[in-house]
């Protein structure tokens, strides 16, 4: 069955020999996808497929082999406990909202403390596998470069100066997250997954293993549709900050994970977000009848701090019939 979400070939936009018209066509495809559904597949994105596979294999090795002691060593701690409330390993078990295990790493900062400001502590890298940190740093470099290119394409599609975007992502506060959703066979009775939510940043680049019937997107008709992995592609979605930037012309879309397979599912999103101190205000003029006072703009760091202090899920998750 063909994917429901649009598949966008980003190759021409990255090709220095491609014509302006070819690049413009890619930009308009992205523009249409962001306006229509807020989700799309991105192919020919320039991130080496062998690097993507290595990241997935490494994440699987961590979730299958890391000891409880190693996980506890890198566990996320709240600011009152000497952590920064954002970086590290955590396990979520919610009977109704979904369970998962994750490790979060963010753009390095010049940390002072403890105590740390929320998000401003050191990363806690897994030691299993041994090369995970080095591999991840290479991967982040590739994907953040891609993020900058996509921002240029967004600007072209919107007809605005790309420096408005690029000047606010040149030190993008990225978040690399490795996620493990345990198999249902002989496991706990909690639903494996994450409840419905929108991402709060700019743009998410998601790669997963080949597990199908796990990620769902809410379409404009109110139906949940599957966003199964497509080999060699990222599943991309826009976040709340980009909605703010475009005065909701690009609207972030609710999505959820409902993992019912018997096997462990590996998921690695990279959240490409603005600079820590970036102020995000609309780049488009008010539409007819809309007051410009309606959207005044927001500071990214304030959004980030609010987001990490509340859970990802919004409503109880009821796993759909995936038969």
C-alpha positions in Angstrom: 0.0 0.0 0.0 1.4 3.4 -1.0 2.1 5.9 1.8 -0.7 8.5 2.5 1.7 11.3 3.3 3.5 13.1 0.4 7.0 11.9 -0.5 9.3 14.9 -1.4 12.5 14.4 -3.4 14.9 16.9 -1.8 17.7 16.1 -4.1 17.3 19.0 -6.6 17.4 21.5 -3.8 20.7 20.2 -2.5 22.2 19.9 -6.1 24.4 22.9 -6.8 23.9 22.2 -10.5 20.1 22.2 -10.3 18.2 25.1 -11.8 16.4 27.7 -9.8 13.1 26.4 -11.2 13.9 22.9 -10.0 14.7 24.2 -6.5 11.5 26.3 -6.5 9.4 23.2 -7.4 10.8 21.4 -4.4 10.1 24.4 -2.2 6.5 24.6 -3.4 6.0 20.9 -2.7 7.2 21.4 0.8 5.0 24.4 1.2 1.9 22.4 0.0 2.7 19.6 2.4 3.2 21.9 5.4 -0.1 23.6 4.6 -2.1 20.5 3.9 -1.0 18.0 6.5 2.2 19.2 8.4 3.9 15.8 7.7 5.9 14.5 4.8 8.5 12.0 3.8 11.9 13.4 2.7 14.0 11.4 0.3 17.4 12.1 -1.3 18.2 14.2 1.7 22.0 13.8 1.7 22.4 12.0 5.0 24.3 8.7 4.3 22.1 5.7 4.6 24.9 3.7 6.2 25.1 6.4 8.9 21.4 6.2 9.5 21.6 2.4 9.8 24.5 2.6 12.2 22.5 5.0 14.5 19.5 2.6 14.5 21.8 -0.4 15.3 23.6 1.5 18.1 20.3 2.6 19.7 19.0 -1.0 19.6 22.3 -2.2 21.2 21.8 0.3 24.0 18.2 -0.7 24.7 19.0 -4.4 24.5 22.3 -4.5 26.3 22.8 -1.6 28.6 22.6 -2.6 32.3 20.2 -1.1 34.8 23.2 0.4 36.5 24.3 2.2 33.3 20.9 3.5 32.7 20.7 4.8 36.2 24.1 6.5 35.8 22.8 8.6 33.0 19.3 9.0 34.3 17.5 12.3 33.8 17.3 14.3 37.0 15.2 17.3 37.9 16.8 20.6 38.7 16.1 20.1 42.4 18.0 16.8 42.2 21.1 18.3 40.6 20.1 17.7 37.0 18.7 20.0 34.3 15.3 18.3 33.8 16.0 17.5 30.2 19.2 15.5 29.4 19.6 11.8 30.1 17.7 8.5 30.3 14.1 8.1 31.4 11.5 5.4 31.4 7.8 6.3 31.2 5.1 3.8 32.2 1.6 5.1 31.9 -1.2 2.5 31.6 -3.4 4.8 29.5 -1.0 7.2 27.9 1.7 4.8 26.7 5.1 3.5 27.9 8.5 4.0 26.4 12.2 4.3 27.3 14.4 7.2 26.0 17.7 9.0 26.2 17.8 12.7 25.3 20.9 14.7 24.2 20.9 18.3 23.3 23.2 20.9 21.7 26.1 21.3 24.1 26.1 24.4 26.3 28.6 26.1 28.6 27.0 24.6 31.7 27.5 26.2 35.1 26.4 24.2 38.1 24.8 22.3 39.6 22.3 23.7 40.1 21.5 23.9 36.4 19.0 26.0 34.6 16.4 23.7 32.8 18.1 22.4 29.7 21.5 23.9 30.5 23.3 20.9 31.9 25.8 18.5 30.4 24.8 15.6 28.1 24.8 12.1 29.6 26.0 9.8 26.8 25.4 6.1 26.9 28.6 4.0 27.2 26.9 1.1 25.3 27.9 0.9 22.6 31.3 2.5 23.1 31.2 4.6 19.9 27.7 6.0 20.4 28.8 9.5 21.3 31.2 9.9 18.3 28.7 8.3 15.9 25.9 10.6 17.2 27.9 13.7 16.8 28.6 12.9 13.2 24.9 12.2 12.7 23.8 15.4 14.3 26.2 17.4 12.1 24.6 15.9 9.0 21.0 16.3 10.0 21.4 19.9 11.3 23.0 20.8 8.0 20.0 19.3 6.3 17.8 21.3 8.6 19.3 24.5 7.5 18.7 23.5 3.8 15.1 22.8 4.5 14.7 26.2 6.2 16.0 27.8 3.0 13.4 25.8 1.1 10.7 26.9 3.5 11.7 30.5 3.0 11.6 30.1 -0.8 8.2 28.5 -0.7 6.9 31.3 1.6 8.5 34.1 -0.4 10.5 35.5 2.5 14.1 36.3 3.0 15.8 33.1 4.2 18.1 35.1 6.6 15.0 35.6 8.8 15.1 31.8 9.4 18.8 31.1 9.1 19.9 33.8 11.6 17.7 32.1 14.2 18.9 28.5 13.6 22.7 29.0 13.2 23.1 27.6 16.7 20.0 25.4 16.6 19.2 23.9 20.0 18.7 20.4 18.6 17.5 17.5 20.6 18.7 14.0 19.6 16.4 11.4 21.2 16.7 7.6 21.1 13.5 5.8 21.9 12.8 2.2 22.6 9.2 0.8 22.6 9.2 -2.6 24.1 7.5 -5.5 22.4 4.2 -6.6 23.8 5.0 -10.3 24.0 5.5 -11.4 27.6 5.9 -7.7 28.6 4.0 -5.3 30.8 0.4 -4.6 30.3 0.9 -0.9 29.7 0.4 0.4 26.1 3.7 0.9 24.4 3.8 4.3 22.8 3.4 8.1 23.4 0.0 9.8 23.5 -1.2 12.3 21.0 0.8 15.6 20.9 2.4 18.1 18.6 6.1 18.8 18.7 6.9 22.2 20.1 10.0 23.1 18.0 10.5 23.8 14.3 11.0 20.6 12.4 11.4 16.9 13.3 13.5 14.5 11.3 12.4 11.0 12.3 14.0 7.7 11.4 12.8 4.4 12.7 13.4 0.7 12.2 11.1 -1.2 9.8 8.2 -1.7 12.3 4.9 -0.8 10.7 1.6 0.3 12.3 3.2 2.3 15.1 3.1 6.0 14.2 -0.2 7.7 13.5 -1.0 11.2 12.2 -4.3 13.0 12.6 -5.4 14.1 9.1 -7.7 17.0 8.3 -10.8 14.8 8.3 -10.2 13.8 11.9 -9.0 10.3 11.0 -5.8 8.7 12.3 -3.6 7.5 9.5 -0.5 5.3 9.6 2.9 6.9 8.8 4.9 3.7 8.2 8.6 3.9 7.5 9.7 4.3 3.9 13.2 3.0 3.2 15.8 5.7 2.9 13.3 8.5 3.9 12.8 10.7 6.9 9.4 11.2 8.3 9.3 15.0 8.9 6.8 17.1 10.7 6.6 20.7 11.6 6.3 21.9 15.2 4.5 24.7 17.1 7.4 27.2 16.6 7.1 27.0 12.9 3.4 27.4 13.2 4.1 30.6 15.1 6.6 31.7 12.6 4.2 31.3 9.7 1.1 32.6 11.5 -0.4 29.1 11.4 -0.1 28.9 7.6 2.1 25.8 8.5 0.2 24.1 11.2 1.7 21.5 13.6 -0.2 18.2 13.5 -1.2 15.9 16.3 0.4 12.5 16.1 0.9 9.5 18.5 2.7 6.2 18.8 0.7 3.0 19.3 3.2 0.1 19.3 1.5 -3.3 19.4 4.2 -5.4 17.8 5.9 -8.3 19.7 9.4 -6.9 18.9 11.3 -3.9 20.3 10.8 -0.8 18.1 13.6 1.7 17.7 12.8 5.4 16.9 15.3 8.2 16.6 13.9 11.7 16.1 16.1 14.7 15.8 14.2 17.9 16.8 15.6 20.8 14.9 14.8 23.8 17.0 15.7 27.5 17.1 18.7 29.0 18.8 18.2 29.1 22.6 17.7 32.9 22.7 15.9 33.2 19.4 12.7 35.4 19.3 10.2 33.9 16.9 7.6 36.2 15.4 5.4 35.8 12.3 7.1 36.3 8.9 3.8 36.5 7.1 1.3 39.5 7.3 -2.0 39.1 9.0 -4.7 37.6 6.8 -7.9 39.5 6.1 -9.8 40.2 9.3 -7.0 39.0 11.6 -5.5 41.4 14.1 -1.8 41.7 14.2 -2.1 41.7 18.0 -3.2 38.1 17.9 0.3 36.8 17.5 3.1 38.7 19.1 5.9 36.2 19.1 7.6 34.0 21.6 11.1 33.4 23.0 12.3 29.8 22.2 13.9 29.2 25.6 10.6 30.0 27.4 8.7 27.6 25.2 11.4 24.9 25.8 11.3 25.3 29.6 7.5 25.1 29.6 7.5 22.0 27.3 9.9 19.9 29.4 8.0 20.6 32.5 4.8 18.9 31.2 4.3 15.4 29.8 4.3 14.7 26.1 0.8 13.2 26.1 -2.4 15.1 26.3 -5.2 12.6 26.4 -5.4 8.9 27.2 -4.2 6.7 24.4 -6.5 4.0 23.1 -4.5 1.7 20.8 -6.3 1.2 17.5 -6.9 -2.1 15.8 -3.8 -2.7 13.8 -4.9 -6.1 12.4 
